[in-house]
């Protein structure tokens, strides 16, 4: 029985390893090779030199990090209280399902729904007009981009925080209150530190994808929000400069890896290492 289980595990790991090799490692290597292969010059670090000495591309990098940071902060500010409320509700699985439900809808459909909502002839503008405020330019603004991006990323922040809050022993907050701590102090000194693994996971799952957004920047931001994701799309689909587009892609991957390294729960990693 043990031998059969061992063979099954080995076969499973072998198939999974091949899958990772074919669809993760190989594409990353191709991207790296493409970034180093400068047309007409062969293999060179020229693309990387041009990127790190170019003002516009450095500005795009700062923009990408800044917007990803804002999206993460907005989703965290909404998700944490929401996750706390969900843990206290009677039919919390049903309400959690309502939070997850938007992830089942195609991203493009959700984006176009917001275009219909925020456009000049959209529902929100019609409501404002009927109240006497007149039509406003809600679409193609930084605020609209942040709103839509935060809405799309919200479930990915709520879920890990919700799970982390459920893992907290309810006796610990109760003991804190019995010892005279206020609800705010209990939240600050007991619940928040214990839910930190969920917060870090949420930050990873929101910040990393937000670095490379490009479709929302076009459809909602109207190209007023320029990020590295937009630049990659331009180089691959418009200018056909795949080499430089790959270079930006590699830079983004390094930024994502650094984010993961900074937000990884080191205590859990150490415990796993000891086991």
VOLOLO-575696 format. One line per field, with one value per residue (C-alpha): chain; x, y, z negated. Coordinates in steps of 0.25 Angstrom, whole numbers. Layout:
// residues N
chain <- A | ...
east <- X | ...
north <- Y | ...
up <- Z | ...
***
This chain:
// residues 275
chain <- A | A | A | A | A | A | A | A | A | A | A | A | A | A | A | A | A | A | A | A | A | A | A | A | A | A | A | A | A | A | A | A | A | A | A | A | A | A | A | A | A | A | A | A | A | A | A | A | A | A | A | A | A | A | A | A | A | A | A | A | A | A | A | A | A | A | A | A | A | A | A | A | A | A | A | A | A | A | A | A | A | A | A | A | A | A | A | A | A | A | A | A | A | A | A | A | A | A | A | A | A | A | A | A | A | A | A | A | A | A | A | A | A | A | A | A | A | A | A | A | A | A | A | A | A | A | A | A | A | A | A | A | A | A | A | A | A | A | A | A | A | A | A | A | A | A | A | A | A | A | A | A | A | A | A | A | A | A | A | A | A | A | A | A | A | A | A | A | A | A | A | A | A | A | A | A | A | A | A | A | A | A | A | A | A | A | A | A | A | A | A | A | A | A | A | A | A | A | A | A | A | A | A | A | A | A | A | A | A | A | A | A | A | A | A | A | A | A | A | A | A | A | A | A | A | A | A | A | A | A | A | A | A | A | A | A | A | A | A | A | A | A | A | A | A | A | A | A | A | A | A | A | A | A | A | A | A | A | A | A | A | A | A | A | A | A | A | A | A | A | A | A | A | A | A
east <- 0 | 11 | 19 | 7 | 5 | 19 | 19 | 6 | 13 | 25 | 17 | 9 | 21 | 27 | 15 | 14 | 29 | 28 | 16 | 24 | 36 | 28 | 18 | 26 | 41 | 42 | 34 | 42 | 55 | 50 | 46 | 60 | 67 | 58 | 61 | 76 | 75 | 75 | 71 | 84 | 93 | 92 | 92 | 94 | 90 | 87 | 72 | 74 | 83 | 73 | 62 | 69 | 75 | 61 | 53 | 40 | 42 | 46 | 34 | 25 | 32 | 29 | 15 | 13 | 18 | 10 | -3 | -1 | 1 | -11 | -20 | -14 | -17 | -31 | -34 | -28 | -36 | -49 | -46 | -41 | -54 | -62 | -55 | -57 | -72 | -73 | -67 | -78 | -90 | -99 | -99 | -85 | -82 | -94 | -89 | -75 | -80 | -86 | -72 | -66 | -77 | -71 | -58 | -67 | -70 | -60 | -51 | -54 | -69 | -67 | -59 | -69 | -80 | -73 | -71 | -87 | -88 | -77 | -79 | -85 | -98 | -96 | -105 | -97 | -97 | -111 | -114 | -105 | -112 | -126 | -121 | -117 | -101 | -100 | -91 | -77 | -65 | -65 | -58 | -44 | -39 | -29 | -41 | -49 | -37 | -34 | -49 | -50 | -36 | -40 | -53 | -47 | -36 | -45 | -48 | -34 | -31 | -44 | -42 | -28 | -31 | -45 | -38 | -27 | -38 | -45 | -32 | -31 | -35 | -48 | -43 | -31 | -40 | -49 | -38 | -33 | -46 | -47 | -34 | -39 | -35 | -45 | -50 | -40 | -28 | -32 | -33 | -19 | -11 | -18 | -26 | -18 | -4 | -11 | -17 | -4 | -1 | -15 | -12 | 2 | -4 | -15 | -4 | 3 | -9 | -13 | 0 | 7 | -5 | -7 | 7 | 4 | -10 | -12 | -26 | -33 | -23 | -27 | -42 | -45 | -32 | -33 | -17 | -16 | -11 | 2 | 8 | 19 | 7 | 3 | 17 | 19 | 6 | 10 | 24 | 18 | 5 | 8 | 23 | 26 | 39 | 38 | 52 | 50 | 36 | 42 | 52 | 41 | 34 | 47 | 48 | 33 | 36 | 48 | 39 | 28 | 39 | 44 | 29 | 28 | 41 | 37 | 23 | 26 | 23 | 37 | 32 | 24 | 36 | 45 | 35 | 34 | 49 | 50 | 40
north <- 0 | 10 | 6 | 9 | 22 | 26 | 23 | 31 | 43 | 41 | 41 | 53 | 61 | 57 | 62 | 75 | 77 | 75 | 85 | 95 | 93 | 95 | 106 | 114 | 112 | 111 | 124 | 132 | 127 | 131 | 144 | 146 | 142 | 151 | 163 | 161 | 158 | 172 | 173 | 175 | 174 | 160 | 158 | 170 | 178 | 190 | 189 | 189 | 201 | 208 | 205 | 209 | 222 | 226 | 237 | 233 | 218 | 221 | 230 | 218 | 209 | 219 | 221 | 206 | 204 | 216 | 212 | 197 | 203 | 212 | 200 | 191 | 202 | 204 | 189 | 187 | 198 | 193 | 178 | 177 | 183 | 175 | 162 | 165 | 167 | 154 | 145 | 151 | 148 | 136 | 131 | 136 | 125 | 131 | 146 | 141 | 135 | 149 | 155 | 144 | 144 | 155 | 147 | 137 | 148 | 151 | 163 | 170 | 169 | 176 | 187 | 190 | 190 | 201 | 208 | 208 | 212 | 224 | 229 | 242 | 236 | 225 | 222 | 230 | 243 | 242 | 241 | 253 | 261 | 258 | 263 | 276 | 274 | 273 | 263 | 260 | 254 | 242 | 232 | 234 | 239 | 234 | 232 | 224 | 215 | 213 | 210 | 199 | 193 | 193 | 186 | 176 | 172 | 173 | 158 | 154 | 163 | 159 | 144 | 142 | 152 | 145 | 132 | 138 | 144 | 130 | 124 | 133 | 126 | 134 | 132 | 142 | 154 | 150 | 149 | 163 | 169 | 162 | 168 | 182 | 185 | 193 | 188 | 197 | 192 | 177 | 180 | 187 | 178 | 164 | 163 | 171 | 164 | 150 | 153 | 158 | 146 | 148 | 162 | 159 | 149 | 159 | 169 | 160 | 155 | 170 | 178 | 168 | 167 | 182 | 185 | 180 | 185 | 189 | 187 | 195 | 206 | 207 | 205 | 213 | 222 | 226 | 225 | 236 | 225 | 220 | 208 | 197 | 188 | 198 | 199 | 184 | 184 | 195 | 189 | 175 | 179 | 193 | 196 | 181 | 183 | 169 | 171 | 183 | 178 | 166 | 175 | 182 | 169 | 164 | 176 | 174 | 160 | 164 | 175 | 164 | 155 | 166 | 168 | 154 | 153 | 166 | 161 | 146 | 141 | 138 | 131 | 121 | 119 | 116 | 106 | 99 | 98 | 92 | 81
up <- 0 | -4 | 9 | 18 | 10 | 12 | 27 | 29 | 21 | 30 | 43 | 38 | 35 | 48 | 56 | 48 | 50 | 65 | 65 | 57 | 67 | 79 | 75 | 64 | 66 | 81 | 84 | 73 | 80 | 94 | 88 | 82 | 95 | 104 | 95 | 97 | 112 | 118 | 133 | 141 | 130 | 124 | 109 | 101 | 89 | 97 | 94 | 79 | 80 | 89 | 79 | 66 | 73 | 79 | 71 | 77 | 74 | 60 | 58 | 63 | 53 | 41 | 47 | 47 | 32 | 28 | 34 | 29 | 15 | 15 | 20 | 9 | -1 | 3 | 4 | -10 | -16 | -10 | -12 | -26 | -33 | -22 | -26 | -41 | -38 | -30 | -42 | -51 | -42 | -44 | -29 | -26 | -15 | -7 | -9 | -6 | 7 | 11 | 9 | 18 | 29 | 37 | 39 | 48 | 58 | 69 | 66 | 79 | 76 | 63 | 69 | 79 | 69 | 62 | 75 | 76 | 61 | 62 | 76 | 79 | 83 | 72 | 60 | 50 | 58 | 61 | 46 | 43 | 55 | 49 | 35 | 42 | 42 | 57 | 65 | 60 | 66 | 57 | 68 | 72 | 59 | 49 | 39 | 48 | 51 | 36 | 33 | 44 | 41 | 26 | 28 | 37 | 27 | 15 | 13 | 14 | 2 | -6 | -5 | -12 | -23 | -25 | -26 | -36 | -45 | -45 | -50 | -62 | -75 | -80 | -94 | -92 | -88 | -100 | -109 | -105 | -107 | -121 | -125 | -122 | -108 | -99 | -86 | -79 | -87 | -85 | -70 | -70 | -79 | -78 | -65 | -55 | -59 | -58 | -45 | -39 | -31 | -23 | -21 | -15 | -6 | -2 | 1 | 10 | 18 | 20 | 21 | 31 | 42 | 40 | 45 | 59 | 61 | 76 | 81 | 69 | 72 | 86 | 85 | 71 | 70 | 85 | 86 | 75 | 66 | 72 | 66 | 69 | 73 | 84 | 89 | 91 | 98 | 107 | 110 | 113 | 121 | 127 | 129 | 130 | 122 | 115 | 110 | 102 | 97 | 92 | 84 | 77 | 74 | 67 | 59 | 55 | 51 | 42 | 36 | 33 | 27 | 18 | 13 | 10 | 3 | -6 | -9 | -12 | -26 | -30 | -43 | -35 | -26 | -38 | -44 | -31 | -30 | -44 | -41
***
